[in-house]
């Protein structure tokens, strides 16, 4: 049970601080300058965590194993964070912006699962998509 729970708790906790810090990013700072500092901290933390967690401490050998996914993930994360900074600078509220984005994301990922990973579309998933649509409608009122 704990093996299932701790990653979700980590994601929820990290996402909470993520949205608080993103919403609190000063409006006068260039978003990409702020993100550069963010990624400098990420870089240092990742290097430190590599040496804490790796059995083989050869960073260059590990980096040589990466493929296209690391590059696309990097682009995606920068786009995601710039999007959230832009959302909050446009005036969205923390609870509403995250809720709307995550509802739409969940619905999109159902179709990504169908298309890329051959997952199935069950009546329960269809009902969930409908409920999400109703929720978005109610949020928009």
N, C-alpha and C positions, 0 to 999 in steps of 0.2 A: 504493500500500500504506500509506504513512504517513498518508494522508487517512482511512483506515479505522482505523488503530491508535491515533492520538493521542487521539481522543475516548474510546475505551474505557479507555486508560491514565489519562486524566484522571478518568473516573468511578470507576475502581477506586481510584486514589490518594485522591481526595476522599472516597469512601465509607469508606475505611480510617480517615482522620482524623475523619470524621463519627461513626463508631461509637465510636472511642476517646474523643472529647470528650463524646459523649452518655452513654456509660457512666460517665465521670468527672464528670458534673454533680453537684455536691454534693446529697446527699439532703435537707438542711435548707432549701434554697432552693425557693421556689415555682417550679414548672416554667414558668409563664407569665412570671414576672419574668425568669427566665433566657432564655427565648425572646425577650422584648422587647429585651434587650441583644444577643442574636444578630441580631435583625432590624435593630437600629440599625447594627450593623457591616455587615450586608448592604446596607442602604440607602446608607450612605456609599460602600461599595465599588462598588455598581452605578452610582451617580451619577458617580464617578470614572472607571469603565470606559466609561461612555457617552461622556464627553468625550474619552477616549483613542481610542476606536474609531469614533465617528460621523463621517461626512463632513460632514453638516449638524449643527451644534452647537445646534440648537433643541430642547431637552428638552421644552418644552410641546407643540410640534408633534408630536413623536414619541409623547408620552403620549396625545395626542388620537386616535391611531390604534389604541389598544388596544381589545379587545372583551371579552366575558365570560370568555374563557380566562384572562386575567391575574387576575381576581378568584377564579375557581375554583382556579387554581393556587396562589394565596396561601392559600386555605382548606385546600387539600390538603396543602401543605407544613407549615403549622402543625399540622394533624392528624397528619401523618406524624411530625413531630419530637416532639410530645407523646406519641404512641404509643410511640416508641422510648425516650423518657425513662421512661415508665411500664413498659415491658417490662423495662428494666434495673433499675429500682427494685423490680420484683416478683421479681428474683433470677435472671433468665435470664442465661446465659453469652453472651459476645460472639459466639463462633463459632456457637453453636446458634441464638440468636435471629435473627441475620441470615440464616442458612441456611434456617431454617424459614419466615421471612417471605418471603424471595426465591423459594423453591420454590413456595409457595402463590401468590405474585404472578405468577410465570411461568405457572402453570397457569390462573389467572384471566384473564390477558392473552391466552392462546390463544383463549378464548371471546369476549373483548371484540373481538379481531381478526375473529373470525367474524361477530359480530353487527353491529358498527359499521362495519367496513372491508371486509367481504365477502372476507376472506382465506379460504383453504381449509384444511381439516383433513386432512392427509396421514397415511398410516400411520406415518410417522416421528414426527410430532407426537403421535399417539396413543401410540406406544411411549414417547416422552419423558414424557408425562403419567403413564403406568404406572410408569416408572422413578422419577419424582419421588414418586409415592405409596408405592412400596416404600422409597425413601429416608426419607420422613417416618416410615413405620412403624419402620424400623430406628433412627432417631434417638430415637423415643419409647420404645424398649425400655430 
